[in-house]
Amino acid sequence: MTGRTGLLGRKLRLRPDSWGRLGEATCVVEGHRVFVFGAIPGEEVIAEVFRERRHYVAARVLEVVEPSPHRVDPPCPYFGPCTGCQWQHVDYDAQLRYKSDAVIDALQRVGGFANPPVESIVPSPDQLGYRNHARFTVGEHGSLGFVNRETRQHVTVEECMLMDPGVNQVLQQLQGRCDETTQLSVRWGVNTDDYLVQPTLKEADVPVATGQKTYAESLRGRTFRIASPSFFQVNIRQLERLVDLVKEGLKLSGNETLVDAYAGVGTFALLLAPYAKRIIAIEDSPAAVEDAKANADGLPNVEFLLGRTEEALPQLQASPDGVILDPSRKGCHPSALKSLAGLKPRRVVYVSCDPATLARDLKILCRDVFFLESVTPLDMFPQTHHVECVAVLTLRRPLDDLLLASSSPRRRHLITYLEVPFEAITPDVEEGAEPGESPEDTVLRLALAKARAAADRHPNGPVVGADTLVVLEGRALGKPADPSQARQMLMSLRGSAHRVLTGVAVVDGDSGNFRISLCESRVLMRNYSASEIDQYIASGSPFDKAGGYGVQDQTLNPVARVDGCRANVIGLPLCTMARLLRDLRFNVESLSLPAECRRHLRKQGKKE
């Protein structure tokens, strides 16, 4: 029987080319996206299509024709029928690379970060036996196991290789004895041997105690009480490294006020309490808050707010020095992000188990107020496609004033649009191209030379330099030296199209760091007359302008159309300058950019 795609039940020879979002290898067959469980991108397999969904087709590997060099034998006998692990057939080093690639892809594709600052992934110390929490489905005759994600068939398991031995011990004791319920949760204290089983089992032959409301876990010398509905990380040994990364990202001196949003049972708040002056923990689960308060015994500098983060952040009396975000997989509520941007903490550490929602939220936070310093992936979930990330954000520097390294009155006039205090000086830089230098290289070199020449005059802020050339048929036109040269330039430009190149450089006078960029516009000139040229030259306007004209000059009004940034043709693309300031961690949120420049800035951000 075939389905809507005509693929159902068919055996296909496939070579998947990428990973799907749920950890299957994927490729397109006859116009349909096929997800192949048990395959690896790049290898050739024979797979059977066994299910059609609304937006995709599911298949499973029957035979590996040409194996990937990263293929290994899955250690678990349930791999395949049980879909809880997706990557047991992939060697661990390759798993780490694939997870890092997924983080980079999400930051680029969803977040719009061209070169995301992704650090090396932190491998898990345990690749099997690391999970402290299992949710079993109960099948026939009280059997415990898992349900295949696609077929929905129950798979009875005697041992799960991802689980801590303590969880498997409980599993074996309860196997076949749970027909009074449909679901069973087992949580195990890896460092305490305490445990919790929910729900309560009342049958007389149940050999272990069940129905516990809480269990205890120990981490870094502190005991945590964890209620059955409360969240706690499943990989305890890796959790210790996660706490270290959060601490490192906050750069604590002991005098800070921190907010731990989505605090759960207080893991971060309590373990970081010795290193901060005050910690405010926000959590919307009453059970988790009760646990956290019990866990905070002896820590007077930690206080708890019961409520949603998006509602609690606006109520804070003062801006904190640092904020920890550790939301669920769906990420932060938009109003929480807005409130956080308004609070402007010095540092933010965002912990996420979903690269896509992390990238989405980072895009919002880093638009103006924050700068993305680093993203460190951690493998909290070996043998699966899931990956944890720790993103560190720093507050952008306020743009209180700037120095313009230019004598151009047009550039000085353009700067006034920004409504930011500025000073303009004439840099001592000899203009002109060097032998064999392209027009693009010339404007970039001169822009940076001008900014650097003036940087010692503005040691605590940004310095902007710019240089502009008109390029006609590959030939650069600078400023005309006399009326004859001005007439020649204007005649050659008349009725034709040319390029205007502006190199823009911003130097941070405080650190010496700099950014440079090229902006290009295409200009079509109108067919002005010889007498108009004579009148224009007589006005004296051509002699301080590249190409001998100004797009804004009303005397000649020489331009028929501009494709690209009009401010670039005048001599300073404000959109490019704002982007470079933003790249140097300055806050450009308050800049009063013209509407056209703001549109160009948004477009540049998308290209990045």
PyMOL commands that set and color helices and strands:
alter all, ss='L'
color gray80, all
select helices_A, chain A and resi 92-109+140-142+165-174+236-250+267-275+286-295+309-315+334-343+355-365+409-416+439-455+483-493+530-539+541-544+546-548+566-570+574-583+595-607
alter helices_A, ss='H'
color red, helices_A
select strands_A, chain A and resi 11-14+18-19+25-29+32-37+44-52+57-66+133-138+144-147+154-156+183-188+195-198+214-219+222-227+257-261+278-283+302-306+322-325+347-352+370-378+388-395+397-398+402-405+422-425+462-472+475-477+497-508+514-525+559-563+586-587
alter strands_A, ss='S'
color yellow, strands_A
deselect
rebuild
show_as cartoon
